[in-house]
Amino acid sequence: MQTIETIFSASLEEKKSTFLAYLCPIIAFDALHVKLKNEHPKAAHIVWAKRFLNEYRQIVENNSDDGEPKGTSGPPVLNVMRGFELVEVGILIVRYFGGVKLGTGGLVRAYGSSAKEVIATATLTPFVFKEIVTCKTDYPLVPRFEHYTSQQNLHIKNRLFENDGVVWELEISEEEKRAFLLFAGHFERDGFRVL
């Protein structure tokens, strides 16, 4: 499986219709959809497809033809995403109608090609399952903990300062978690605990 970390865009022209394609991380999908609606009020359609993982690590897929003939736009985009094994991403395609009807086959090809174009511009990275690990350090251990997370390049999702220490939320892979738990084992009795 593959994913992306930022938004990519590409455009395609087919029989005077313009297709503006955007590939985004799933976390940015809703905001980008709203932004595109506001930026392109005269667009004929904003077609989309998305693939993401639910809490059980199952792939969830959804798509919209946004008024195009049923099955001619959202599903072809989704099929391209499947072909590239993309997860945790969405593709939105803004279409400006150019006055020439493309027909159902033409729409399928145009939307599929637009999806391929935007994916071709993207930097794809292997998808790694991440989970949240929560732990707490007493204040004297904070510098040591910060040094470890910095050295290991771990993502600190959140930290909460309390009276008796700091609660940390780390977003880490399974491999990082194994190493982290080894590290944590050295400090349990010294004011460091995994919650």
C-alpha positions in Angstrom: 0.0 0.0 0.0 1.1 3.6 -0.7 0.1 7.0 0.5 1.1 10.7 0.3 2.0 13.4 2.7 0.9 16.6 0.9 -1.5 17.8 -1.8 -0.7 17.3 -5.5 -2.5 18.7 -8.6 -2.6 18.2 -12.4 -4.9 19.2 -15.2 -6.1 17.6 -18.4 -8.1 18.9 -21.3 -10.4 16.6 -23.3 -12.6 17.9 -26.1 -12.7 21.5 -24.7 -13.5 20.3 -21.2 -10.9 21.0 -18.5 -10.3 18.6 -15.7 -8.4 19.8 -12.6 -7.3 16.9 -10.5 -6.2 17.0 -6.8 -4.7 14.2 -4.8 -4.7 14.8 -1.0 -4.1 13.1 2.3 -7.5 11.9 3.7 -7.1 14.3 6.6 -7.2 17.2 4.2 -10.0 15.9 2.0 -13.1 17.6 3.5 -11.3 21.0 3.7 -10.1 20.7 0.2 -13.5 19.8 -1.1 -15.1 22.9 0.5 -12.2 25.1 -0.8 -12.7 23.8 -4.4 -16.4 24.4 -4.2 -15.7 28.0 -3.2 -12.9 28.5 -5.7 -14.8 27.0 -8.6 -18.5 28.0 -8.3 -18.9 27.8 -12.1 -17.5 24.2 -12.4 -19.9 21.7 -13.9 -18.9 18.9 -11.5 -16.6 18.1 -8.6 -16.1 14.4 -8.7 -14.3 12.5 -6.0 -13.1 9.2 -4.6 -11.4 8.3 -1.4 -9.8 5.2 0.3 -9.0 5.1 4.0 -8.6 2.7 6.8 -11.1 2.3 9.6 -10.3 1.4 13.2 -10.1 -2.3 12.3 -7.5 -1.6 9.5 -10.1 -2.4 6.8 -10.0 -0.3 3.6 -13.1 1.8 3.3 -13.9 3.3 -0.2 -16.3 5.9 -1.3 -16.9 8.0 -4.4 -19.3 10.5 -6.0 -20.2 11.2 -9.6 -21.6 14.6 -8.6 -24.2 14.7 -11.3 -22.2 13.0 -14.1 -23.9 9.9 -15.5 -23.9 7.1 -12.9 -20.6 5.2 -12.8 -18.8 7.4 -15.3 -16.6 9.4 -13.0 -16.2 8.4 -9.4 -15.8 4.7 -9.9 -13.1 5.1 -12.6 -11.1 7.4 -10.3 -11.5 4.8 -7.5 -10.3 2.0 -9.8 -7.1 4.0 -10.6 -6.6 4.5 -6.9 -7.0 0.7 -6.3 -4.5 0.0 -9.1 -1.9 2.1 -7.3 -2.8 0.6 -4.0 -3.4 4.1 -2.5 -4.8 4.4 1.1 -5.5 7.3 3.4 -6.0 9.6 0.3 -8.7 11.2 -1.7 -8.8 12.5 -5.3 -11.1 15.4 -6.3 -11.6 16.3 -9.9 -13.1 19.7 -10.9 -14.7 19.6 -14.4 -15.4 22.7 -16.5 -17.7 21.6 -19.4 -16.3 22.8 -22.8 -19.5 22.4 -24.8 -18.7 19.0 -26.3 -20.3 15.9 -24.8 -17.8 13.2 -24.1 -20.3 10.3 -23.9 -20.1 7.6 -21.2 -16.9 6.0 -22.5 -15.2 9.4 -23.0 -16.1 10.4 -19.4 -14.7 7.2 -18.0 -11.4 7.7 -19.9 -11.2 11.4 -19.1 -11.7 10.9 -15.3 -9.5 7.9 -15.2 -6.7 9.7 -17.1 -7.1 12.7 -14.8 -6.6 10.5 -11.8 -3.5 8.9 -13.4 -2.1 12.3 -14.2 -2.3 13.6 -10.7 -0.9 10.4 -9.2 2.0 10.7 -11.7 2.9 14.1 -10.2 2.8 12.7 -6.6 5.6 11.5 -4.4 4.2 8.2 -3.2 5.5 6.6 0.0 4.9 3.2 1.5 2.0 3.2 3.9 2.9 2.2 7.5 0.3 1.4 10.1 0.6 3.8 13.1 -0.9 3.7 16.5 -1.1 6.1 19.4 1.0 5.1 22.5 0.4 7.2 25.7 3.0 7.5 28.4 3.9 9.7 31.3 7.2 11.1 32.5 8.1 12.8 35.7 9.5 16.3 35.0 13.2 15.4 35.7 13.0 12.8 32.9 11.5 15.1 30.3 14.9 16.1 28.7 15.9 12.5 28.4 12.5 11.5 26.9 12.6 14.4 24.4 16.2 13.5 23.4 15.1 9.9 22.8 12.1 10.9 20.7 14.2 13.3 18.7 17.0 10.8 18.1 14.4 8.1 17.0 12.5 10.7 14.9 9.2 9.7 16.7 6.1 11.8 16.1 4.8 13.5 19.2 1.1 13.9 18.5 0.3 15.6 21.8 1.7 16.4 25.2 -0.1 17.5 28.3 1.7 19.2 31.3 0.2 18.1 34.6 1.3 18.8 38.2 3.3 15.6 38.6 4.7 15.2 35.0 4.0 15.2 31.3 1.6 12.9 29.5 2.8 12.2 25.9 0.9 10.8 22.9 3.2 9.3 20.3 2.0 8.2 16.9 4.4 5.3 16.0 4.7 2.3 13.8 4.7 -1.3 15.2 8.5 -1.4 14.7 9.0 1.9 16.5 6.7 0.7 19.3 8.8 -2.4 20.0 11.9 -0.2 20.3 10.0 2.3 22.4 8.8 -0.3 24.8 12.4 -1.6 25.3 13.4 2.0 26.1 10.4 2.4 28.4 11.4 -0.8 30.3 14.6 0.9 31.5 12.7 3.7 33.2 9.5 2.3 34.6 10.6 2.5 38.2 12.3 5.9 37.7 9.2 8.0 36.9 8.4 6.9 33.4 5.3 4.7 32.6 3.4 3.6 29.5 -0.3 4.2 30.1 
